[in-house]
Amino acid sequence: MWNFGLGLGIFEQYNMSARQRIYWTCQFVGWGVLVIGNVVSSFLVDQLVFEIYFASAVMLILGIVISHTFHNIANRLEWTRMSVLPLIPRVLIATLLMGMIFALLYGAISDLFFSHAKKILVASGGQIFIDIINFSVVFFIWNLLFFAFHIFDNFRAAQIKNLELKAAKTEIELSSFKNQMNPHFMFNSLNSIRALIDENPARAKEAVTKLSGLLRNSLSLGKKQLVTLREELEMVEHYLAIEKIRYEERLNVVYQIPEEALDLEVPPYMVQTVVENAIKHGISKLKEGGTISLMADLHPEHYLLFIENTGFLASAKWEEGIGISNTRERLHLLFDDAAHFEMRETGQGTVQVRIHIPNNKKS
């Protein structure tokens, strides 16, 4: 989480500097286009004199100073965080004030420095009102683009915040589920060894040795959100070795996992949990024992895991167990609706668990 926070902070700093570059680029380009248009129009009517260049420079400076000042005021008043409806009257009033300030300052400078130009403030009372309207239209377009950007940016920021909250909630829930799975797994393993102590002490010792290796693997896997199928199956094999000591010939295990499927990622303890339930609710209930089969079927966009065991679903209240319910929840949290968990009887004296997961094989 610390690394993610640090990375997010660096990204935000970079993002702010990028936004500042975009802002100033738009300022100079926008007002520059207006100034160039003024120069070109004067050239077309053969009135391009030094005073036009000077007036254009004044127009550029005034436009940037006034719009940037409003930019700072709007940020301090938090107008950029407002919704559209309360923003409309504020923007309209501010636009008119900006146009008025620009027209008055531009008119005063014109009257003061342009001796041959038509007077704006002194001799022509109507000209100032025309300039106020014209420049207000310019600032209205500027404000429209400015606030449209912020409205979009606020919407995007809200989406990112919602995603971060959802991710944090998901991580907490996944950690909670994994914390529940660890004692659940330990209980089942120790229960199997306890059954061997009276029946066959030597095999019980062998099972304890295998359990220690199994726990080493489980501790490392339990820290991850996803593990490779290869890692998960290694833990399953250790667990089944313990159960094989207990059930002997009553337990048979069949693996039909293609090599290319071993690098696929699954939630830790997922296959392990299904196998535990297969033994607890299937094999252990049958006097003659049975077989557990683990199979995988790889497709371009998804893959299927099948865990079958001898037994009957009607007598095994699978969905009431914490292991299966947590497995369903973890699949949903990690893959949303792209993952499916299904359990059914095949009609041939076996129960099949079918797990559909998006293809996330590491390259």
C-alpha positions as CSV (number, residue, x, y, z in Angstrom):
1,M,0.0,0.0,0.0
2,W,2.9,2.4,0.8
3,N,4.4,1.8,-2.7
4,F,1.0,2.4,-4.3
5,G,0.6,5.6,-2.3
6,L,4.1,6.8,-3.2
7,G,3.4,6.0,-6.9
8,L,0.1,7.8,-6.8
9,G,1.7,10.9,-5.2
10,I,4.4,11.0,-7.9
11,F,1.8,10.6,-10.6
12,E,-0.3,13.4,-9.1
13,Q,2.7,15.8,-9.0
14,Y,3.5,14.9,-12.6
15,N,-0.1,15.3,-13.6
16,M,-0.3,18.8,-11.9
17,S,2.8,19.9,-13.8
18,A,1.3,18.6,-17.1
19,R,-1.9,20.4,-16.4
20,Q,0.0,23.6,-15.8
21,R,1.8,23.2,-19.1
22,I,-1.5,22.6,-20.9
23,Y,-3.1,25.6,-19.1
24,W,-0.4,28.1,-20.1
25,T,-0.2,26.6,-23.6
26,C,-3.9,27.2,-24.0
27,Q,-3.6,30.7,-22.6
28,F,-0.9,31.8,-25.1
29,V,-2.4,29.9,-28.0
30,G,-5.9,31.3,-27.4
31,W,-5.0,34.9,-27.0
32,G,-2.3,34.6,-29.6
33,V,-4.9,33.5,-32.2
34,L,-7.0,36.5,-31.3
35,V,-4.1,38.9,-31.6
36,I,-3.0,37.4,-34.9
37,G,-6.5,37.7,-36.2
38,N,-6.4,41.4,-35.3
39,V,-3.1,41.9,-37.1
40,V,-4.2,40.0,-40.2
41,S,-7.5,42.0,-40.4
42,S,-5.6,45.3,-40.2
43,F,-3.2,44.1,-42.9
44,L,-6.1,43.2,-45.2
45,V,-7.5,46.7,-45.0
46,D,-4.1,48.2,-45.4
47,Q,-4.0,49.7,-41.9
48,L,-1.0,47.7,-40.5
49,V,1.0,50.3,-38.6
50,F,3.2,50.2,-35.5
51,E,0.3,51.1,-33.3
52,I,-1.5,47.9,-34.4
53,Y,1.4,45.8,-33.2
54,F,1.5,47.7,-29.9
55,A,-2.3,47.4,-29.4
56,S,-2.1,43.7,-30.2
57,A,0.6,43.2,-27.5
58,V,-1.5,45.1,-25.0
59,M,-4.5,42.9,-25.9
60,L,-2.4,39.8,-25.4
61,I,-1.0,40.9,-22.0
62,L,-4.4,42.2,-20.7
63,G,-6.2,39.0,-21.8
64,I,-3.7,36.7,-20.0
65,V,-3.5,38.8,-16.9
66,I,-7.3,39.2,-16.5
67,S,-8.1,35.6,-17.3
68,H,-5.3,34.2,-15.1
69,T,-6.4,36.5,-12.2
70,F,-9.9,35.1,-12.5
71,H,-8.5,31.6,-12.7
72,N,-6.9,32.2,-9.3
73,I,-10.0,33.8,-7.8
74,A,-12.2,30.9,-9.0
75,N,-9.9,28.4,-7.5
76,R,-9.8,30.1,-4.1
77,L,-13.6,30.5,-4.1
78,E,-13.7,26.8,-5.1
79,W,-15.9,27.6,-8.1
80,T,-14.1,24.8,-10.0
81,R,-15.6,22.3,-7.6
82,M,-19.2,23.5,-8.0
83,S,-21.9,21.7,-10.0
84,V,-23.3,23.3,-13.2
85,L,-26.5,25.1,-11.9
86,P,-24.9,27.2,-9.1
87,L,-22.0,28.0,-11.4
88,I,-24.0,29.5,-14.2
89,P,-24.9,32.9,-12.6
90,R,-21.4,33.3,-11.1
91,V,-19.8,32.7,-14.5
92,L,-22.1,35.1,-16.3
93,I,-21.5,37.9,-13.8
94,A,-17.7,37.3,-13.8
95,T,-17.7,37.2,-17.6
96,L,-19.4,40.6,-17.8
97,L,-17.0,42.1,-15.2
98,M,-13.9,40.7,-17.1
99,G,-15.2,42.1,-20.3
100,M,-15.8,45.5,-18.7
101,I,-12.3,45.6,-17.0
102,F,-10.6,44.6,-20.2
103,A,-12.5,47.2,-22.3
104,L,-11.8,50.0,-19.8
105,L,-8.1,49.2,-19.5
106,Y,-7.7,48.7,-23.2
107,G,-9.6,51.9,-24.0
108,A,-7.5,53.9,-21.5
109,I,-4.3,52.7,-23.0
110,S,-5.5,53.3,-26.5
111,D,-6.5,56.9,-25.7
112,L,-3.2,57.5,-23.9
113,F,-0.7,56.1,-26.4
114,F,-2.5,56.0,-29.8
115,S,-2.7,59.6,-30.8
116,H,-4.0,58.9,-34.3
117,A,-6.5,56.2,-33.3
118,K,-10.2,56.7,-32.7
119,K,-10.7,57.6,-29.0
120,I,-12.6,55.0,-27.1
121,L,-13.2,56.5,-23.6
122,V,-13.2,60.2,-24.5
123,A,-15.0,61.0,-27.7
124,S,-17.0,57.9,-28.4
125,G,-19.5,57.0,-25.7
126,G,-21.0,54.1,-27.7
127,Q,-17.7,52.4,-28.6
128,I,-16.9,51.4,-25.0
129,F,-20.2,49.5,-24.7
130,I,-19.5,47.7,-28.0
131,D,-16.1,46.8,-26.8
132,I,-17.5,45.5,-23.4
133,I,-19.9,43.2,-25.3
134,N,-17.3,42.0,-27.7
135,F,-14.7,41.2,-25.1
136,S,-17.3,39.7,-22.8
137,V,-18.1,37.2,-25.6
138,V,-14.4,36.4,-25.8
139,F,-14.2,35.8,-22.0
140,F,-17.4,33.8,-22.1
141,I,-15.8,31.4,-24.5
142,W,-12.7,31.3,-22.3
143,N,-14.7,30.6,-19.2
144,L,-16.8,28.0,-21.0
145,L,-13.7,26.0,-21.9
146,F,-12.1,26.6,-18.5
147,F,-15.0,25.3,-16.5
148,A,-15.9,22.5,-19.0
149,F,-12.4,21.2,-18.4
150,H,-12.8,21.3,-14.6
151,I,-16.2,19.7,-14.7
152,F,-14.8,16.9,-16.7
153,D,-11.7,16.7,-14.5
154,N,-13.9,16.6,-11.3
155,F,-16.0,13.8,-12.9
156,R,-12.9,11.8,-13.7
157,A,-11.4,12.4,-10.2
158,A,-14.7,11.2,-8.6
159,Q,-14.5,8.0,-10.7
160,I,-10.9,7.4,-9.7
161,K,-11.8,8.0,-6.0
162,N,-14.7,5.5,-6.3
163,L,-12.4,3.0,-7.9
164,E,-9.8,3.5,-5.1
165,L,-12.5,3.0,-2.4
166,K,-13.8,-0.1,-4.2
167,A,-10.2,-1.5,-4.4
168,A,-9.6,-0.7,-0.7
169,K,-12.9,-2.4,0.2
170,T,-12.1,-5.4,-1.9
171,E,-8.6,-5.7,-0.4
172,I,-10.0,-5.6,3.1
173,E,-12.6,-8.3,2.2
174,L,-10.1,-10.5,0.6
175,S,-7.7,-10.3,3.6
176,S,-10.6,-11.1,5.8
177,F,-11.5,-14.2,3.7
178,K,-7.9,-15.3,3.7
179,N,-7.6,-14.9,7.4
180,Q,-10.6,-17.2,7.8
181,M,-9.2,-19.7,5.3
182,N,-5.9,-20.3,7.2
183,P,-7.4,-21.7,10.4
184,H,-10.0,-23.6,8.4
185,F,-7.2,-25.3,6.4
186,M,-5.2,-25.9,9.6
187,F,-8.2,-27.5,11.4
188,N,-8.8,-30.0,8.6
189,S,-5.2,-31.0,8.4
190,L,-4.8,-31.5,12.1
191,N,-8.0,-33.3,12.2
192,S,-6.7,-35.8,9.7
193,I,-3.5,-36.3,11.7
194,R,-5.4,-36.7,15.0
195,A,-7.3,-39.6,13.4
196,L,-4.0,-41.4,12.6
197,I,-2.5,-41.1,16.1
198,D,-4.4,-44.1,17.5
199,E,-4.7,-46.0,14.3
200,N,-1.0,-45.8,13.2
201,P,1.4,-43.7,15.2
202,A,4.2,-44.2,12.7
203,R,2.1,-42.9,9.9
204,A,1.0,-40.0,12.2
205,K,4.6,-39.0,12.6
206,E,5.1,-39.1,8.8
207,A,2.0,-37.0,8.4
208,V,3.3,-34.4,10.9
209,T,6.5,-34.1,8.8
210,K,4.6,-33.6,5.6
211,L,2.4,-31.1,7.4
212,S,5.4,-28.9,8.4
213,G,6.4,-28.7,4.7
214,L,2.8,-28.0,3.7
215,L,2.6,-25.1,6.2
216,R,5.8,-23.6,4.9
217,N,4.2,-23.4,1.5
218,S,0.9,-22.2,2.7
219,L,2.5,-19.3,4.7
220,S,4.1,-17.9,1.5
221,L,1.1,-18.4,-0.6
222,G,-1.3,-16.8,1.9
223,K,0.4,-13.4,1.4
224,K,-0.6,-13.2,-2.2
225,Q,-4.0,-12.3,-3.8
226,L,-3.3,-14.7,-6.7
227,V,-0.9,-17.6,-7.1
228,T,0.0,-19.8,-10.1
229,L,-1.9,-23.0,-10.5
230,R,1.5,-24.8,-10.2
231,E,2.0,-23.3,-6.7
232,E,-1.5,-24.2,-5.7
233,L,-1.2,-27.8,-6.9
234,E,2.1,-28.2,-5.0
235,M,0.2,-27.4,-1.8
236,V,-2.7,-29.7,-2.8
237,E,-0.3,-32.5,-3.5
238,H,1.2,-32.2,0.0
239,Y,-2.2,-32.1,1.6
240,L,-3.3,-35.2,-0.4
241,A,-0.1,-37.0,0.6
242,I,-1.2,-36.5,4.3
243,E,-4.7,-37.8,3.5
244,K,-3.3,-40.7,1.6
245,I,-1.4,-41.8,4.7
246,R,-4.7,-41.8,6.5
247,Y,-7.0,-43.4,3.9
248,E,-4.4,-45.6,2.1
249,E,-6.0,-47.5,-0.8
250,R,-9.4,-45.8,-0.1
251,L,-8.1,-42.6,-1.7
252,N,-7.1,-42.4,-5.3
253,V,-6.0,-39.2,-7.0
254,V,-5.9,-38.4,-10.7
255,Y,-4.3,-35.3,-12.3
256,Q,-5.2,-34.2,-15.8
257,I,-3.6,-30.8,-15.9
258,P,-1.9,-29.7,-19.2
259,E,1.5,-28.1,-18.8
260,E,0.4,-24.9,-20.5
261,A,-2.2,-24.4,-17.7
262,L,0.2,-24.4,-14.8
263,D,1.1,-20.7,-15.1
264,L,-2.5,-19.6,-14.9
265,E,-3.4,-17.7,-11.7
266,V,-5.9,-18.7,-9.1
267,P,-6.8,-17.4,-5.6
268,P,-4.7,-19.2,-3.0
269,Y,-6.4,-22.1,-1.2
270,M,-9.1,-22.3,-3.9
271,V,-8.4,-25.7,-5.2
272,Q,-7.2,-26.8,-1.8
273,T,-10.5,-25.9,-0.2
274,V,-12.5,-27.8,-2.9
275,V,-10.3,-30.9,-2.4
276,E,-10.7,-30.7,1.4
277,N,-14.5,-30.7,1.0
278,A,-14.3,-33.5,-1.5
279,I,-12.6,-35.7,1.1
280,K,-14.7,-34.5,4.1
281,H,-18.1,-34.8,2.4
282,G,-17.3,-37.4,-0.3
283,I,-14.5,-39.9,0.3
284,S,-14.8,-40.1,4.1
285,K,-18.5,-41.0,3.8
286,L,-17.9,-44.0,1.6
287,K,-16.7,-47.3,3.1
288,E,-14.8,-48.3,-0.1
289,G,-13.4,-44.7,-0.5
290,G,-13.2,-43.2,-4.0
291,T,-11.3,-41.0,-6.4
292,I,-10.5,-37.3,-6.6
293,S,-9.8,-36.0,-10.1
294,L,-8.3,-32.6,-10.9
295,M,-8.6,-31.4,-14.5
296,A,-8.1,-28.2,-16.5
297,D,-9.3,-27.1,-19.9
298,L,-7.6,-24.1,-21.4
299,H,-9.4,-21.7,-23.9
300,P,-8.2,-18.4,-25.5
301,E,-10.2,-16.1,-23.2
302,H,-10.9,-18.3,-20.2
303,Y,-10.0,-21.6,-18.6
304,L,-12.0,-24.2,-16.7
305,L,-10.9,-26.2,-13.6
306,F,-12.8,-29.4,-12.7
307,I,-12.5,-31.1,-9.4
308,E,-14.5,-34.4,-9.2
309,N,-14.9,-36.8,-6.4
310,T,-16.8,-40.0,-5.7
311,G,-19.9,-39.2,-3.7
312,F,-23.3,-37.6,-3.8
313,L,-24.2,-33.9,-3.4
314,A,-27.5,-34.5,-1.7
315,S,-25.9,-35.9,1.4
316,A,-23.0,-33.4,1.6
317,K,-24.1,-29.9,2.6
318,W,-21.3,-28.2,0.7
319,E,-22.7,-24.6,0.5
320,E,-23.1,-24.4,4.3
321,G,-19.3,-24.6,4.7
322,I,-17.1,-21.5,5.2
323,G,-14.6,-22.8,2.7
324,I,-16.9,-23.0,-0.3
325,S,-18.8,-19.8,0.4
326,N,-15.5,-17.9,0.8
327,T,-14.2,-19.3,-2.4
328,R,-17.3,-18.0,-4.2
329,E,-16.9,-14.6,-2.7
330,R,-13.2,-14.3,-3.5
331,L,-13.8,-15.3,-7.1
332,H,-16.4,-12.6,-7.3
333,L,-14.2,-9.9,-5.7
334,L,-11.2,-10.7,-7.9
335,F,-12.9,-11.3,-11.3
336,D,-16.5,-9.8,-10.9
337,D,-18.9,-11.6,-13.1
338,A,-16.2,-13.1,-15.3
339,A,-15.7,-16.0,-12.9
340,H,-18.2,-18.7,-12.1
341,F,-18.3,-21.4,-9.5
342,E,-20.7,-24.3,-10.1
343,M,-21.2,-27.6,-8.2
344,R,-23.3,-30.5,-9.5
345,E,-23.8,-34.2,-9.5
346,T,-22.7,-35.8,-12.8
347,G,-25.2,-38.7,-12.5
348,Q,-22.4,-41.2,-12.4
349,G,-21.9,-41.3,-8.6
350,T,-19.6,-38.3,-8.6
351,V,-19.8,-34.7,-7.6
352,Q,-18.1,-32.1,-9.9
353,V,-17.0,-28.6,-9.1
354,R,-16.6,-26.5,-12.2
355,I,-14.7,-23.2,-11.9
356,H,-14.6,-20.7,-14.8
357,I,-11.9,-18.1,-14.6
358,P,-10.7,-15.4,-17.2
359,N,-7.5,-16.4,-18.9
360,N,-4.8,-14.5,-17.0
361,K,-1.8,-16.6,-17.9
362,K,1.5,-14.8,-17.4
363,S,3.5,-14.1,-20.5
